[in-house]
Amino acid sequence: MSKIKKGTLCIIIGGCPENIGMLVEVVAHLGRHDGREDAYEIKTITGRKFNQMWRGTSLVKGFSTVAITDRHKLRPLEDGEPPNSELLVEDKELLFNT
């Protein structure tokens, strides 16, 4: 997968189910980080906290507007266009039916 530049808007397509579909901005490309092959620091673009986050080994209600995630869980928005809702439905179906 290609590297995502700082400032790029993305949609979350994987990971914590309640975060799928959220729009975020890339803060930094971290590369190998804390056991992740290709990590990114991201933040919510609305200032709202993430719906779910890992705290140790527990999945809890979001407590931060900033998180670290894997590259494969992000889909960059091209040229600032809104995401294709049909693709999002397909992505969610793939995630929850596998």
NUZAZA-464650 format. One record per residue (C-alpha): x, y, z; residue in one letter; chain. Coordinates in pm, whole numbers, plus 32768, in hexadecimal, padded with zeros to 4 digits. Layout:
<pts>
{xx: X	yy: Y	zz: Z	resn: A	chain: A};
...
</pts>
This chain:
<pts>
{xx: 8000	yy: 8000	zz: 8000	resn: M	chain: A};
{xx: 8076	yy: 815E	zz: 7FBB	resn: S	chain: A};
{xx: 80E2	yy: 824D	zz: 80CD	resn: K	chain: A};
{xx: 7FDD	yy: 834C	zz: 8137	resn: I	chain: A};
{xx: 8056	yy: 84B3	zz: 815A	resn: K	chain: A};
{xx: 8029	yy: 8588	zz: 8290	resn: K	chain: A};
{xx: 7EE6	yy: 8650	zz: 827C	resn: G	chain: A};
{xx: 7E33	yy: 8554	zz: 819C	resn: T	chain: A};
{xx: 7CC7	yy: 8515	zz: 81F2	resn: L	chain: A};
{xx: 7C6B	yy: 83A5	zz: 820F	resn: C	chain: A};
{xx: 7B45	yy: 82CD	zz: 8267	resn: I	chain: A};
{xx: 7B71	yy: 81B1	zz: 835E	resn: I	chain: A};
{xx: 7B1D	yy: 8066	zz: 82B3	resn: I	chain: A};
{xx: 7B97	yy: 7F6C	zz: 83B7	resn: G	chain: A};
{xx: 7BE3	yy: 7F3A	zz: 8525	resn: G	chain: A};
{xx: 7AF3	yy: 7F88	zz: 863E	resn: C	chain: A};
{xx: 7994	yy: 7F5C	zz: 85AD	resn: P	chain: A};
{xx: 7907	yy: 809D	zz: 8641	resn: E	chain: A};
{xx: 7A1D	yy: 816B	zz: 859D	resn: N	chain: A};
{xx: 79E0	yy: 80E8	zz: 843C	resn: I	chain: A};
{xx: 7969	yy: 8202	zz: 835E	resn: G	chain: A};
{xx: 7A04	yy: 831A	zz: 842E	resn: M	chain: A};
{xx: 7AC0	yy: 842A	zz: 8375	resn: L	chain: A};
{xx: 7C1E	yy: 846C	zz: 83F8	resn: V	chain: A};
{xx: 7D56	yy: 8530	zz: 839C	resn: E	chain: A};
{xx: 7EB3	yy: 849B	zz: 838D	resn: V	chain: A};
{xx: 7F92	yy: 8547	zz: 848E	resn: V	chain: A};
{xx: 80CD	yy: 847C	zz: 8448	resn: A	chain: A};
{xx: 8150	yy: 8343	zz: 83A3	resn: H	chain: A};
{xx: 81FE	yy: 827D	zz: 84B6	resn: L	chain: A};
{xx: 826C	yy: 814C	zz: 83EE	resn: G	chain: A};
{xx: 82C5	yy: 8027	zz: 84D1	resn: R	chain: A};
{xx: 8236	yy: 807D	zz: 8624	resn: H	chain: A};
{xx: 81D4	yy: 7FB7	zz: 8757	resn: D	chain: A};
{xx: 81AC	yy: 7E6D	zz: 86A0	resn: G	chain: A};
{xx: 8108	yy: 7F04	zz: 856C	resn: R	chain: A};
{xx: 81A7	yy: 7EE1	zz: 8413	resn: E	chain: A};
{xx: 8129	yy: 802B	zz: 8383	resn: D	chain: A};
{xx: 808F	yy: 810E	zz: 848B	resn: A	chain: A};
{xx: 7FEF	yy: 8265	zz: 846E	resn: Y	chain: A};
{xx: 7F91	yy: 8365	zz: 8571	resn: E	chain: A};
{xx: 7E36	yy: 83E7	zz: 8520	resn: I	chain: A};
{xx: 7D41	yy: 84DF	zz: 85B5	resn: K	chain: A};
{xx: 7BCE	yy: 8514	zz: 8591	resn: T	chain: A};
{xx: 7B7B	yy: 863C	zz: 84B3	resn: I	chain: A};
{xx: 7A4D	yy: 86A6	zz: 857F	resn: T	chain: A};
{xx: 7AF8	yy: 86AC	zz: 86D0	resn: G	chain: A};
{xx: 7A11	yy: 8596	zz: 874C	resn: R	chain: A};
{xx: 7AB2	yy: 8472	zz: 87FF	resn: K	chain: A};
{xx: 7AD7	yy: 8321	zz: 8756	resn: F	chain: A};
{xx: 79AF	yy: 823D	zz: 879E	resn: N	chain: A};
{xx: 7A8D	yy: 811B	zz: 880D	resn: Q	chain: A};
{xx: 7BFC	yy: 80F7	zz: 8866	resn: M	chain: A};
{xx: 7CDC	yy: 7FEC	zz: 88F6	resn: W	chain: A};
{xx: 7D55	yy: 802F	zz: 8A55	resn: R	chain: A};
{xx: 7E41	yy: 7F13	zz: 8AAA	resn: G	chain: A};
{xx: 7D7E	yy: 7DD9	zz: 8A53	resn: T	chain: A};
{xx: 7C24	yy: 7E76	zz: 8A72	resn: S	chain: A};
{xx: 7B50	yy: 7F24	zz: 896D	resn: L	chain: A};
{xx: 7ABE	yy: 805A	zz: 8A12	resn: V	chain: A};
{xx: 79EF	yy: 818C	zz: 89B9	resn: K	chain: A};
{xx: 7ACF	yy: 8286	zz: 890B	resn: G	chain: A};
{xx: 7B93	yy: 8370	zz: 89EA	resn: F	chain: A};
{xx: 7C68	yy: 8427	zz: 88EA	resn: S	chain: A};
{xx: 7C56	yy: 84E0	zz: 879E	resn: T	chain: A};
{xx: 7DAB	yy: 8451	zz: 873C	resn: V	chain: A};
{xx: 7E05	yy: 82E5	zz: 86FB	resn: A	chain: A};
{xx: 7F04	yy: 8204	zz: 8655	resn: I	chain: A};
{xx: 7E88	yy: 8110	zz: 854E	resn: T	chain: A};
{xx: 7EFF	yy: 802E	zz: 8435	resn: D	chain: A};
{xx: 7F15	yy: 80A1	zz: 82CC	resn: R	chain: A};
{xx: 7E28	yy: 7F92	zz: 824F	resn: H	chain: A};
{xx: 7D11	yy: 801E	zz: 832A	resn: K	chain: A};
{xx: 7D17	yy: 816F	zz: 8275	resn: L	chain: A};
{xx: 7C93	yy: 81D2	zz: 811F	resn: R	chain: A};
{xx: 7D0B	yy: 8329	zz: 80AB	resn: P	chain: A};
{xx: 7C04	yy: 840E	zz: 8015	resn: L	chain: A};
{xx: 7C69	yy: 846E	zz: 7EB5	resn: E	chain: A};
{xx: 7C70	yy: 85E0	zz: 7E5D	resn: D	chain: A};
{xx: 7B96	yy: 8633	zz: 7F89	resn: G	chain: A};
{xx: 7A6C	yy: 8577	zz: 7EF7	resn: E	chain: A};
{xx: 797D	yy: 84D5	zz: 7FED	resn: P	chain: A};
{xx: 799E	yy: 835B	zz: 800E	resn: P	chain: A};
{xx: 78D1	yy: 8277	zz: 7F2F	resn: N	chain: A};
{xx: 77C3	yy: 81F3	zz: 8017	resn: S	chain: A};
{xx: 779B	yy: 80B4	zz: 7F48	resn: E	chain: A};
{xx: 7907	yy: 805C	zz: 7F89	resn: L	chain: A};
{xx: 78DA	yy: 8099	zz: 80FD	resn: L	chain: A};
{xx: 77B4	yy: 7FA9	zz: 810A	resn: V	chain: A};
{xx: 7884	yy: 7EA1	zz: 8055	resn: E	chain: A};
{xx: 79A9	yy: 7ED7	zz: 8142	resn: D	chain: A};
{xx: 78CD	yy: 7EB4	zz: 8277	resn: K	chain: A};
{xx: 782B	yy: 7D79	zz: 81EB	resn: E	chain: A};
{xx: 7981	yy: 7CE2	zz: 81AA	resn: L	chain: A};
{xx: 79F8	yy: 7D38	zz: 8308	resn: L	chain: A};
{xx: 78CD	yy: 7CAF	zz: 83BF	resn: F	chain: A};
{xx: 788A	yy: 7B7C	zz: 82E7	resn: N	chain: A};
{xx: 79E8	yy: 7AE5	zz: 82EF	resn: T	chain: A};
</pts>
